[in-house]
Amino acid sequence: MEEQVADRTAAINSEQVEPQEQSKNALKKAAKQKKLADGKANKSATNTTKEAGRAAATKATNPAPKKKIEGAALIGIDVAKEDDFSAWYAQVLTKGEMLDYYDISGCYILKPASYFIWEEVQNWFNKKIKSIGVRNCAFPLFVSQDVLEKEKAHIEGFAAEVAWVTHAGKSPLEKKIAIRPTSETVMYPYYAKWIRSHRDLPLRLNQWNSVVRWEFKHPQPFLRTREFHWQEGHTAHLTKEGAGEEVLQILEWYAGVYEELLAVPVIRGTKTEKEKFAGGLYTTTVEGYIPETGRGIQGGTSHCLGQNFSKMFGITVEDPSNREDDKKPALHVWQNSWGLSTRVIGVMVMIHSDNRGLVIPPRVVETQVIIVPVGITKNTSEDEKSKLYGEVDALATVLKAADVRVETDKREGYSPGWKFNDWEMRGVPLRLEFGPGESKGHYVTTSRRDLPGKESKGQIQITELGAEVPQLLETIQADLYRRAEEKFKSHTKQITDWDEFVPALNAKNVCLIPFCLTEKCEDEIKEMSAKKEGEGEDVPEDAKAPSMGAKSLCIPFEQPEGLVNGETKCTNPNCGNMAEKWCLFGRSY
């Protein structure tokens, strides 16, 4: 009997069959959930049409029918990741209870499941930055026009995205007020006030807040939103060397967020002059890769601002080498800024999740283990059910004592198969099944979310539960990272011949090429690698090589061999310059 239950569970899990035990109540609830999800998807599609412009609207007049996954459960994901990436991504997030759409386009509600992930990132990163003396603070979200526009190069980088407050009630304001797109100009007038001596340095402050950038491009949850949550660190230092050390330390911690928490591999490097932070000296970055679309994605940036802002805002200290009779000029401080946003959640979802729903790494997921009672039938007595539920609670107690985040699912009116689908869609890394057979054999049946079908199945003796479940969760974490890293490496191509460059991009790769580092050449590469008009029009946008050309993602810190200064030419055939560095190019978000 137990073997039959296990076989049927595996079949349901691999979507070979529909659960036969759904009650009428469960079906009604499932239909209601599907109707709500479809409404959200339709609303998203409407917003997309409005924001994509005339070209997208024209294309939408004859849309290709959405390809449904055959045999998809009523409440499940019904669009395949490989067929329509954007629709799949929206369904995974909404049906997985990560977010909901708001009535203002480009704004989203972060539900508890996604905000828990953000809290785990906050907790981990706070411990790191506090170890070097960074303190958290909060500045207002408003900034005056005069202050915002004080640093011209900086504001030019954000001008099109700034949201302005122009009225208080019905009365127009004498001067409009900006909602911060970032906080350099909000904070630095007060750094000038607070920093009076070199003894006040370094000053290291960080904010966890939200900022507004009124994007006119197509919004995408977590990746491109008009309001987003992030942390922004702003620090002041006496020397360039001190500032530079911090820039790299923060960048390494950003890489740790991705690699250690989210199981996402990244490449560390420096942005080109064209792509660096507006008004900064240089920008370092961690860059990720989305295998399904073949696009790179910026993961987090740590900027050395140099002395540009300190000169603009008058942030100076006396020279500490001054003697009593010396009259050396005051020194402008060296500044850094660094930021990481909830984009990390979107990157994680895009890389790990599949056609059954979310796949979330154990270290950041809200519920690491779900225990589902099985084998309860209409012939099961209340005493037998009560006894089984008691044993399930005891299993949960053992796991909680081992610091495992565990829940039990004893909801009435839902079959085990329905519950399996539901928890898989939410991305819970490990499911434990426990029924009369497991009780008699003193074991639990395990099912890993990151593996398909029978490959996911296993058993753990109850006496070993407290030790083996944490170990299995760490194995899942490591396997998720390993698989993602293998894909990233296999799709990173080292190219020196331009004729191979665009085909490699179209094959969903990012490319390391010898590059001269000039802005003119970078613009040319982007234009020359753009998809030509009319090419691939019948393919969904996120599933094809996008129409935009390739841009520089970063100059990796780890440089491959083979580039000889003064001998190796830039890969752009129209460029007569010699290559300075290997540079990572790709189509990107």
N, C-alpha and C positions, 0 to 999 in steps of 0.2 A: 504493500500500500504506500509506504513512504517513498519507494523508488518511483512509483507512478506520480506522486505529488512532485518529487524532484524533477522528473522528466518534463512534466507539464509546466512547472515553474520556468525551466530553462527555455522551453518553447515560447512561452509568453514573453520572457525576457528578450529573446531574439526576434520577437514580433512575427513568429511563424503562425501563431494562432491568437484568437481573441479570448480573453477570460470568459468562461461560460457561467461563472457564478455571480455576475453582477445583479444586484437587486434592482427593482424598479426605481427605488429612491436614488440609488447610485447613478443609474442611467439618466434620471432627470437632472441631477446635479451636474453630471458630466456634460449633458447637452447645454445646460445654462452656461457653464464655463467656456464651452466652445463658442457659443453665441457672443459672449463678452469679448473673447480673444479675437474673434473675427471682426467685431466692431472696432477694436483697437487697431487691428491691422489695416482695416479700411480707412480709418482716420489718419494713420501714418501715411498710407498711400496718397490720400488727398493732400496732406501737407507737402509730401515730396513733389507732387505735380506742381503745386503752387510755387515751390521754391526752386525748382529745377530750370525754370525759364521756358521760353518758347520751344526750344529744340526738344526738351523732354516731353512737353505737352503734346507736340506733334506726334512724337513717337508713341505716346500713350493712347492715341486714337485707335491704333490697331495692336493692342497688347497681345503678346503670346500667352496662351492659357497657362496658368500656373500648374506645374507638374506636381501631382500629389504622390506621396509615398504610399505604395500599395500595402494594404493591411495595417495602416497606421491606426493605433487605438483612438477612440473617440476624443479623448482629452489630450492626445499626444501631438508631437511635432509632425505636421503633414506636408512640409516642404523640405526637400533634401538640401543639405549644405552644399553639395556639389552642383545642384541645379539652379538655385536662386539664393545666393549667399545673403543678400540684404533681408529678404523675407524670412529666411531661416533664422538669422540673427535676431530679428524682432520677435519671432515666436519663442525662441529659446529664452529670451530675457523676460517676456511677459508671462508665458506659461510656467516658467521656472520661478516665478514670484520674486524676480530681482528688481523690477521697476514697473512703473505705470506711466502712461502719457498724461501730460498736463494740458490745460486748454490754451497755453501760450506756446506756439511752435518753438522747438529747440530747447524747451525746458522739460525736465522729467522728475518724477518722484522716486527717490531711492527708498525701496522697501527694506524692512529689517534684514533680509538675507544678504543684500548687497552692502548695506551700511555696516553689518558685522565685519565683512571683509575689510572695509575701509578702516574700521576701528582696530583690527589686527595689524594693519599697516601702520596706523598711528602709534600703537603701543610699541611696536618693534622699532620704528624710526625714532620715536621720542627717547627711548633708552640710549640709542646711539648718539644722537646729537647732544643730549644732556651730558654725556660723558666728556665732551670737549667744551662744556660751559655755555652751550646755547640755552636761552631761556624763552619760554613762550609768552606771547603778549597779544593784545588786540588793539588795532587802530580802526578808526571809523571807515565805513565803506564809501563815503563821499569825499570828493576832491574838487577844489575850486578850479575853474578854467585857467586862471593865471598860473597856478602852481603846476597843473598838468602840462601846460604848454611851455614850461620853462626850459625843458630839455628837448629841443626840436627834433633831433634824430630819433630820440626815444619815442616821442608821441607820433611821429610819422609812421612808425611801425604798427601803431594801434589805432590811428585816426579813424579808419573806416569802421572800427568795431566798438567805438566808445558809445555807451548809452548815456543820454543826458536827461536830467530832471529840469524841466522848464517852468512848472507851475506848482504852487502850494494851494491845494483846493482849486478855486477858480481864478486865483490871482497869479499873474505871471511873475516869476522871480526877476529881480533886477539884474542878476547875473546867473546864467545857467550853471548847474552843478553836475559834474560827471560822477557816474558810478564806477568805482575803480576797475580797470582792466588788469591792473597789477599795482603794487604798492610802493614802488620806488619813490615816486613824487609825493606820496602821502607821508612817508616815514622820514625822508631825508632832511626836511627842514628842522625836524626835532633832533636828528642826530647832530646837526650843527649846534643846536642849543645844549645838548647833553654832553657832548664830547669837548672837554675844555683842556685836557692834558693828555700826553702820551700814556699817562697812568690809567686813563679811562679805556685804553685799548688792550685787547680787542673787545669790541662791543658786538655781541652775537645775539640777535633776536630772531624769533620765528613766529609765524602766525598760521593757525589752522582756520581757514575761512572759505568763503566763496567769492568769486569774482565774476564779472559780466563782460563778455565780449560778443557783441551783437553780430554774429557771423551771418553773412548773406549766402554762404554755400549751403549745400544740403546737410541739415543736422543729422547726426547719427549718435544714438545713445552711448554715453561714456566717452566717445571719441571726439565728437565735434558738437558741443552744446553751447547755448548762449549764456547759461550760468553753470559753473562747475565748481566742485569742491577741490581744494588742494591745500598744500602747505607751501608757504613762501618764506625762505630764510633770507635775512639781510644782515650782513656783517661788515664791520669796519676794522682795518688793520693798519699797523704802523708801516709795514714793509710789503713790497710786491711779493717777496718770497713767502711771507706768512700767509698772505691771501692765496697764493698759488697752492700751498700745501692743503689748505682747507678745501679748495675747489675739487681737488682730486679725491680727498677723503669722502666728501659728500657724494661724489659720483660713484665711488665704490659702494657706498651704502645704498644708493639707488639701484645699482646692479644687484645688491643683496636682496632688496625687496622683490625684484623679479625672479632671481634665481633661487633664493632660499625659501621665500614664502609662496610665490605664485608658480614655481616650476617652469619659468619662462627664460630661455637663454637670450642674452643680449650681447651686442658688440660695443665695446667702449671706444670712444674716439673724440676728436675735435671737429667742430663744424667749420666749414669753409667761411671765408670772409662774407660771401653772399648770404649764407644761411645763419650767421651768428646773430645773437641777441642785439637788437637795435640800440646803439649807444654804448655797447659793451666793448671790452678789450678783446676777449676771446670767449668762446663757448665750448664746453665739453658736454658730451651726450652719451646716453645709452640707447642703442637702436635695436628694435625687435623686428620680427618677420612673421607675416601671416601666410601660412602655406597655401590655404585654399584660394587666395586671390593673388599670391605672388608679390604682395606689396610690403614694403618696409614701413615701419611705424616708429616715430620718435617716442621714447619711453620716459625720459626725464632729462632735464638739463641743469648744469651747474656752471654759472657764468662768473668770470672775473671781469668786473666793471672797470678796472683800472682806477684812474683818478678823475675821470670825466664828470661823474656826478658830484664828487666832493668839490671840484672846482666850481661847478654850477651852483651848488647850494652852500658853498663856503664852509665846508667841514675840514677844519685845520687843527693842528696841534703844534706846540713849540718843538723845535728840534731837540731831542734828548741829549745830543752831544754838545749843546750850548754850555758855555761857561758864563760866569757872572758878567764879564765885559763883552761877551760875544753878542752880535746882533744879526744872527743868521735868520733868514726868512722862515716863516711858518711852513710846516709841511702839510700838504693835502693828503688825507688818508687814502688808503687803497681799499676798495670795496668789492664785495661779492654779493650775488643773489642766486638763489637756487630754488627750484620748484618741482613738485611731483603731484600729479592730480589723480582723480578717480578714473582717468583713462586707463590706469593699470588694470581695472576690473574688466573693461572691454577687451583689452589685449588678451587677458587670461581666458575669457570666455571664447573668443574667436579661435584661439589656438587649440584648446583642449576639448571643447564641447563637440557633440556629435548629433546624429539624427534622432537619438532618443532624448536629447535635452542637454542640460548642463552637465559638465564634468568639472568639479571644483577640487583643487588640491586640499588634502587633509589639514594642512597647517593653518589655513585661513577660513575653512568652511564653518558655518554656524553649527551644523549637526554632522558629526563625523561618522556616527554609526546609528542606524535605525534597526530596531528589533521588531520583526513582524511575526506574530503568532500564525501558525499554519495548521492544517489538519483538523480544524473545527468544522463539523458538519451538523446537519439537522438532528443527527442521532447522538451528538455529544450532549451529555447532561450538564446542568448548571454547575454541579460540584466539580465535574471534570474540567470544565472551562475555567472555573474559579481557581482550581489548582494549577492549571497551565499558566494562567495570567500571573499568579503568584510567583511561579518560577521565572517568568519573563521579567518581572520586577526585580527579582533577586539577581538576575544576570545584569540588569542595568546598574544595580547598586555596585556590583563588582567592578564594572567598567568605570563608573564615576569615581570610585576610589583610586583607579589607575589614571585619573585625569583625562579620561576620554569624554568628549561631548556626545552624549547618547540620548536618544529618545525611543519610546516604545509606541507602536501604532496599534491600539486596541479599538479603533473606531468601528462602530457597528454599522452594518448595511453595506460594507464594501468587501469584496472578495480579496484574498491575498494577491491575486494577479493584478487587480486594479491598484492596490497599494504599491506593488512593486513598480508599476509604470509611473505612479505619482512621485515616488521618492527618487526614481532614476531621473525623471525630468527635472527635479530640484537639485540634482548633482551630488547627493549624499554619497561619499566615497565607498562606504561598506555597509552592506545589508546582512543582518543575521536572521536566519529563519529558524523558528523553534516550534516544534509540534510534538505530538505524543511519541513519535519515533525517536526524535532527538532526545526527549526527556528520558526515554527508556535506555537509550545508548549513551547518555551522559556526554553529549556533544552538541554543537550548533553547526548548522549549514551556513557557509559564508558565500557571499556574492560580491565581487569587486565591480564597482561602477566603471572603471577604466578599461575593462576587458569585455569582449563580446561572448554571449552564449555560454556554452559549457566550459570554455576557457576561464571564465570568471569564478567557477565553483570550487569550493573547498570545504574542509571540516576543521574545527578546533575543539579539542576536549575541554569540557567546562572547567576542569582543574587548572588549565593553562590559559584561560581566557584573559586574565588580567595582564599577562606578560605578552601573549602572542598577538592580541589585537593591536596594541600600540606599535609592535614591530611590523605588522602587516600594513598599518597606515603609513609608516615611514617607507616601506617598500613601494606602496602606491605613489607616494610623493616622488621618490627617486625615479620610478619608471616613467612618470609623466614628464619629468625633466629630460630624461634620457631620450625618449621618443621625439620630443620637441627639438632637442639639440641635434639629433640625427637629421631631421628634416631641414633645419636651418643650414647645417653644414653642407648637405647634399644640394641645396639650392643656392649656395654662394659660389659663383663661378669667377675664376681668375682669367681675365681676357685682355689680350693686347692688340687684337685685330678688330677694327670697327665692324667689319662684315659679320662678325659673330655676336656683336653687342645687342642689337635689336632682337634678333632671333632668341637670344638667351633671355631677354626681358619678356618676350612673348611666351616663353616656356615657363613663366612664373619664377624667374630667378632674380636675385640681386647680383650685381657685378662689381668686382674689384678691378679697376683699370688704372694704368699709369696716367696721371693727370697733372697739368701744369698749374692748377690752382687759381687761374685767372677767372674773373667774373664773366668776361666776354665769352670765353670758351665754354663755361658752364651753361650760359644761356643758349649757346649754339647746340650743345649736346641735348639739352631739353627739347629744343625745337626739332632737331633732326630725328629724335627717337620717339616723337609723338605719333600716335596711330593716325593714319590718314582718314579723311572724311569718308564715310560710307563703309568703312572696313569693319566687319564683324557686327553689323547693326542688329542682327537677330539674336545676339548673345546677351544675357543679363549683365548689367554693368559691373557688378562685383565679382562675377565669375569669369570675366575676360581680362585681357591686358587693357587697363583703362586708357582712355584717349589721351590723357596728359603724358608728356614726355618724362623721361627719367630725370631726377634731380639728385644732387649729392646728398647722401645720408650722413656720412662722416668720413673723416680721415682716421682710420683705425690706429690705435696706439700700437697694436701688434702688426707690424708691416711685413708682408711676405718678402721673400728674396726675389731677385731677378730684375730689380730696377737699378740701373746704373746712372748716377748723376752725370749729366753732360752727354750721355749716349742714348738713353731710352727716351723715345719721343712720346709726346702726349697722344692718347688714343684717338682723339678727334682728328679725322683726316684733313680737315681744313685749318688745323692749328699748326703753326710752324715752331711752336715752343717745345723745349725739352720738359719732360715730366719731372715733377718735384717729389710727388708721393703717390703711393697706391691710395685710391679714394674709392669708397663704397658708393655706388650709384644704384638707384632703383626707382620704380614707380612707387608712390607712397601715399599714405593717408595724410 
